[in-house]
Amino acid sequence: MPDQMEDIMDQDKFLAFKGLKQYSPESGWGSVGNDEVAHLGTQTVGPFANEHQSAPTLNRTTETANRIKAPRPAQEDPLITELFEQLRQPVEDELSSSWKLIAGNVNLLTQRMDQQRLLKAQLLALEEETQTLRVQILTHLEDVQKTADRQLSVARLRVEVSNMAKSKLSDKLDNI
């Protein structure tokens, strides 16, 4: 209870600024004076509400809420009536449809960027695999080349040995 009273007093100090205006359905716009501030402090509803408000205060609060819910006819205050009409109408203009289009395009762009990242990752994996395969192919080709070179060397040695054997055999046959 003491905290609520302090909150109301703090609110009263806030509402006592010089030049502060208040709209009242009965009198229109007017300056907030000390008596109006005190009146507002007694009508507080919500987190600053006094739990022990009197019945007349609650009735005034209910009457004020009913007046706000049911706007006055246009002949009394046309600006307020127009404001309420604008608030009741859904906003469908070029700007809101443009923002809807932009939001849709942003969502699509986000999806495409995710796909692009995925494809780049797949491409990177393919490039790495391709490079590995190239290295393996070159390694196998070098092994084949070495094997072919050894076989060629062995074949040359056989040819030389065969030629030497032919030549020696021929010399022995000639000498006989």
C-alpha positions in Angstrom: 0.0 0.0 0.0 2.7 2.6 0.8 4.4 1.7 -2.5 1.2 2.3 -4.4 0.8 5.7 -2.8 4.4 6.6 -3.7 3.8 5.5 -7.3 0.7 7.7 -7.4 2.6 10.6 -6.0 5.4 10.1 -8.5 2.8 10.0 -11.3 1.3 13.2 -10.0 4.8 14.9 -10.2 5.2 13.6 -13.7 1.8 15.0 -14.8 2.6 18.4 -13.3 4.9 19.5 -16.1 4.4 23.0 -17.3 2.6 23.1 -20.7 1.3 19.5 -20.4 -2.0 19.1 -22.3 -4.8 16.7 -21.6 -7.8 15.7 -23.8 -11.1 15.4 -22.1 -14.2 14.3 -24.1 -16.3 17.0 -22.3 -14.0 20.0 -22.7 -11.5 19.0 -25.5 -7.8 19.8 -25.1 -6.7 21.8 -22.0 -3.8 22.4 -19.7 -3.2 20.0 -16.8 -3.6 21.9 -13.5 -3.0 20.7 -9.9 -6.7 19.9 -9.4 -6.8 17.9 -12.6 -3.6 16.1 -11.6 -5.2 15.1 -8.3 -8.3 14.0 -10.1 -6.2 11.8 -12.4 -4.4 10.3 -9.4 -7.6 9.1 -8.0 -8.7 7.5 -11.2 -5.6 5.5 -11.8 -6.2 2.0 -13.1 -3.7 -0.8 -13.6 -0.4 -1.2 -11.9 -0.8 2.1 -10.0 -4.4 1.4 -8.9 -5.3 2.0 -5.3 -6.8 -1.2 -4.0 -9.2 0.7 -1.8 -10.7 3.1 -4.4 -14.1 4.4 -3.5 -17.2 3.4 -5.6 -17.6 6.9 -7.1 -14.0 6.8 -8.4 -14.5 3.4 -9.9 -17.8 4.6 -11.5 -16.0 7.6 -13.1 -13.3 5.2 -14.4 -16.0 2.9 -15.9 -17.8 5.9 -17.5 -14.6 7.2 -19.0 -13.8 3.7 -20.4 -17.3 3.5 -21.9 -16.9 6.9 -23.5 -13.6 5.8 -25.1 -15.1 2.6 -26.4 -18.0 4.4 -28.0 -16.7 7.5 -29.9 -18.9 10.6 -30.0 -20.8 11.5 -33.2 -18.9 13.4 -35.9 -20.7 16.7 -35.2 -19.1 16.8 -31.7 -15.5 16.1 -32.7 -14.8 15.1 -36.3 -11.1 14.6 -35.9 -11.5 12.0 -33.2 -14.2 10.3 -35.2 -12.0 10.2 -38.2 -9.1 8.8 -36.2 -11.3 6.0 -34.8 -12.5 5.2 -38.4 -8.9 5.0 -39.6 -7.9 2.7 -36.7 -10.8 0.3 -37.5 -9.9 0.0 -41.2 -7.1 -2.4 -42.1 -4.1 -0.8 -43.7 -3.8 -2.0 -47.3 -1.8 0.5 -49.3 1.0 0.3 -51.8 3.6 0.6 -49.1 2.3 -2.4 -47.1 2.0 -4.5 -50.2 5.5 -3.4 -51.2 6.8 -4.5 -47.8 5.0 -7.9 -48.1 6.7 -8.3 -51.5 10.1 -7.3 -50.0 9.6 -9.7 -47.1 8.8 -12.5 -49.6 11.8 -11.7 -51.7 14.1 -11.6 -48.6 12.8 -15.1 -47.6 13.5 -16.4 -51.1 16.9 -14.7 -51.2 17.8 -16.3 -47.9 16.8 -19.7 -49.2 18.8 -19.2 -52.4 21.9 -18.1 -50.3 21.6 -21.3 -48.2 21.4 -23.3 -51.4 24.4 -21.4 -52.8 26.4 -22.1 -49.6 25.5 -25.8 -49.8 26.4 -26.0 -53.5 29.7 -24.2 -52.8 30.5 -26.7 -50.1 29.7 -29.5 -52.5 31.8 -27.9 -55.2 34.7 -27.6 -52.8 34.4 -31.2 -51.8 34.3 -32.2 -55.5 37.4 -30.1 -56.3 39.3 -31.7 -53.4 38.2 -35.2 -54.6 39.2 -34.3 -58.2 42.6 -33.1 -57.1 43.1 -36.3 -55.0 42.2 -38.4 -58.1 44.6 -36.5 -60.3 47.4 -37.1 -57.8 46.5 -40.8 -57.6 46.5 -41.1 -61.4 49.8 -39.4 -61.7 51.3 -41.7 -59.0 50.0 -44.8 -60.8 51.3 -43.5 -64.1 54.7 -43.0 -62.5 54.6 -46.6 -61.1 53.7 -47.9 -64.6 56.5 -46.0 -66.2 59.0 -47.3 -63.6 57.8 -50.9 -64.2 57.9 -50.4 -68.0 61.4 -49.0 -67.7 62.5 -52.0 -65.6 61.0 -54.4 -68.1 62.7 -52.5 -70.9 66.0 -52.7 -69.1 65.6 -56.4 -68.5 64.6 -56.9 -72.2 67.8 -55.0 -73.3 69.9 -57.1 -71.0 68.4 -60.3 -72.4 69.1 -59.0 -75.9 72.7 -58.3 -75.0 73.1 -61.6 -73.2 71.5 -63.4 -76.1 73.8 -61.6 -78.6 76.9 -62.4 -76.5 75.8 -66.0 -76.2 75.2 -66.2 -80.0 78.5 -64.6 -80.7 80.5 -67.0 -78.4 78.6 -70.0 -79.6 79.3 -69.0 -83.2 83.0 -68.6 -82.4 83.2 -72.0 -80.8 81.4 -73.6 -83.7 83.6 -71.9 -86.2 86.7 -73.2 -84.3 85.7 -76.7 -84.4 
